[in-house]
Amino acid sequence: MENQTSINEEFILRIHSLPVLNLNTFDNLKKQTQSQPDLLKEIFDSFFEDVTEMMAGLRQSVESKDFENYTATLHTLKGLSGTIGATRLFEITNYLYTQARMNDFSSAVSGLPLIHQSILELKDELDGKI
């Protein structure tokens, strides 16, 4: 796509100043699942499976300019990331979703690598915690 607007650097700097994972939310999930030791791992495994499918859907939506699906997928990803305490991922998807709701899709393509990076950071952050 030509004439893309990338996400501004101020937003990127703000995102990187946030924690990858909200430890309070994570600790609450851990407490809620302590009677079922495998449940926490299942929650996050399911999350990452869903996220993989959503990323493919986001890429396809951007390529086909299906911004209705793009917006709906961002909304779902935003909700899931908030539920598990993925702070950076939540803020990125919230920003892109807000832009999409205002029919501003200029950052749609440039936002995908930022989403992907925050997913990888979340996986690294969770390594050894679950």
N, C-alpha and C positions, 0 to 999 in steps of 0.2 A: 504494500500500500504506500502510495506517495502522500506527501503533505501530512504526515502523522505528527501529532504533537506528543512529545514525551511527557512523562510525569515530571513535575518540577523538582529541582534539586532540594529545595527546602522541605518538601514532603518526604523525600527519600531520607534526608538527614534525620527528620523527626521520627520516621519509622525505625531507623537503626538505633535510635536512642531508647526505644521501648524494649522491654524484656520479650524474649521469644515466647515464653510461657508464663502465664500468671500462676505463680506457685500456690496462692491461696485456693484458686479454683482446682488446680491439680490435687492439692492435699485434700480438699473436700471430696473429690471423686475417689481418691484413694481410701478415705474413711468410709465412704458409702459402699464401697465394694470390698471392704476388708473381710467380710464373711465368705466371699467367693473370690479367692485369690486369682483365678484366671480371668475374671470378668474385666478388670482394668485393661489387661493386655488385649482382650477381645474388642473392647471399645475402641482402643487406638488402632488396632489392626483394621477394624471395619472402617474407621475414619479415613485411614490412608488408602484403602481400596476405593472408597467413594471419591476421595479427592483425585485419585488417578483418573477415574472416569470423568469427573467434572472438568479436569484440566483438558482432556481430549475434547470434551464438549465445548469448552470455551474457545479453544483453538479453531475448531470447526465452525463455530458460530461467527467468529471474527472473519475467517476466510470467506464464508458465504454471506457475510453481512446480515446475519440473522440476529439482530440486536435484541429482539424480544426474548429469545432463548438465552442469549448472553446475559441479559439482565436477570432473568429468572435463576440461572445457574449461579450467578454471583450472590444473589440473595440467599440461596440455599447454603452456599459455601460460607458466607458471612455468618449465618446462624449456627452452623456446625462448629465453626472455629471459635465462636463466642462461647458455646456450650462447654467445650473442652479446655478453654483458657488459652487458646493460641492467639496471644495478644497481637503480634505483628501481622499475622495472617488476617485476623479480624479487621484491623485498621486499614490494611491494604484493600480488602474486599469491600469494606464499608465505603471507602473513598471512591473506588471504581463504580460501586453500585449507585452511590449518590450522583456521580457524574452521568451514569447511564440513565437514571431516572429523570435527569434534566435534559435528556436527549443529546448529551455531549459524549460522543464515542471516540473522541480524538485520542484519548489515552488507552483505548482498548488493547491495542497491540503491545504498546510499551509496558502495560501493566502485567502482562502474562509472565515475563521473566521474573518480575518482582514477586509474584505469587509463588512461582516455582521455587525461587530462592528461599522464601520464608517457609515453605514446606520442608525443604532440605534442612534448614536450620532447626525446625521443630523436631524432625527425626533425630538429629544430632543431640538436641537438648534432652530428649526423652531416653536416649541410649543409657541403659543402666538404671533408669528410674522405675521401669515397669518390668 
